[in-house]
């Protein structure tokens, strides 16, 4: 069973991921929003990751990291313990990348996993 950690021990942002988040958060459509990381049912492995710029909701856990306000809902938190979000601007396979030590199996695209 996955334990219920705090957000400080759950989702980490690398400096590069934070830099990209800050750049995207500076866009007018993201004014007043924060970086949310979550999991939901779906994908080819049972669970899938999601990231969105969103407003804080009641019950959210939050923590600042490298200047980015990171949000995680309480349902997603146990599945994300120890997760690190990175960013690459490589032409091939670039974008945000999630490394989750709780993932027993991941699909080839890296967007879904089995806990």
C-alpha positions in Angstrom: 0.0 0.0 0.0 1.2 3.5 -0.8 1.6 5.7 2.2 0.4 9.3 2.4 3.4 11.6 2.2 3.6 15.3 2.3 3.9 17.3 -0.9 7.5 18.3 0.0 8.5 14.6 -0.3 6.2 13.9 -3.2 6.7 16.1 -6.3 10.1 17.7 -7.0 10.8 20.0 -9.8 14.2 20.2 -11.4 15.5 23.8 -11.9 15.0 23.3 -15.7 11.4 22.2 -15.2 10.8 25.2 -12.9 12.3 27.6 -15.4 9.9 26.3 -18.1 7.0 26.5 -15.7 7.8 30.1 -14.8 8.1 31.0 -18.5 4.6 29.4 -19.2 3.1 30.9 -16.1 4.1 34.4 -17.3 1.7 34.1 -20.3 -1.6 36.1 -19.9 -3.8 32.9 -20.0 -2.0 31.5 -17.0 -2.2 34.6 -14.8 -2.9 33.7 -11.2 -2.5 30.0 -11.8 -0.1 27.4 -10.4 1.5 24.1 -11.6 -0.7 21.1 -10.8 0.6 17.5 -11.1 -1.9 14.7 -10.8 -2.8 11.1 -11.7 -6.0 9.7 -13.0 -7.4 6.4 -14.2 -6.6 5.7 -17.9 -3.7 5.2 -20.3 -2.4 1.9 -21.5 -1.0 0.9 -18.0 -3.9 1.7 -15.8 -3.0 5.2 -14.4 -1.8 8.3 -16.3 -0.1 11.5 -15.3 -1.4 14.9 -15.9 0.1 18.4 -15.6 -1.9 21.6 -16.0 -1.7 25.3 -14.9 -4.6 25.6 -12.6 -6.1 27.5 -9.6 -5.7 26.1 -6.1 -8.7 24.2 -4.9 -9.9 23.3 -1.3 -7.9 20.3 -0.1 -5.0 20.8 -2.4 -1.5 20.4 -1.0 1.0 22.9 -2.2 4.7 23.8 -1.9 6.9 26.3 -3.6 9.8 24.9 -5.5 12.3 27.1 -7.4 9.7 29.9 -7.5 6.9 27.7 -8.8 3.8 27.0 -6.6 3.2 23.2 -7.1 -0.2 21.8 -6.4 -1.2 18.1 -5.8 -4.6 16.9 -4.9 -4.9 14.5 -1.9 -5.9 11.5 -4.1 -2.9 11.8 -6.4 -0.4 12.5 -3.6 0.3 8.9 -2.5 0.9 7.8 -6.1 3.4 10.7 -6.6 5.7 10.1 -3.6 9.3 10.7 -4.7 8.3 11.9 -8.2 10.6 14.3 -10.0 9.4 16.5 -12.9 12.1 17.5 -15.4 12.1 19.3 -18.7 14.0 18.9 -21.9 13.9 21.1 -25.0 15.3 18.4 -27.2 13.8 18.2 -30.7 13.2 14.5 -30.2 11.2 13.4 -27.1 11.4 16.9 -25.6 9.0 18.3 -23.0 8.1 17.6 -19.4 9.3 14.2 -18.1 8.1 12.5 -15.0 10.2 10.0 -13.0 8.1 8.1 -10.5 9.7 5.5 -8.2 6.3 4.1 -7.4 5.7 3.0 -11.1 6.1 -0.7 -11.3 5.6 -0.6 -15.1 5.4 2.3 -17.5 4.2 2.4 -21.1 6.5 3.4 -23.9 5.2 6.9 -24.1 6.0 7.6 -20.4 2.5 9.0 -19.7 0.9 6.1 -18.0 2.0 3.6 -15.3 1.0 0.8 -13.0 1.4 1.5 -9.3 
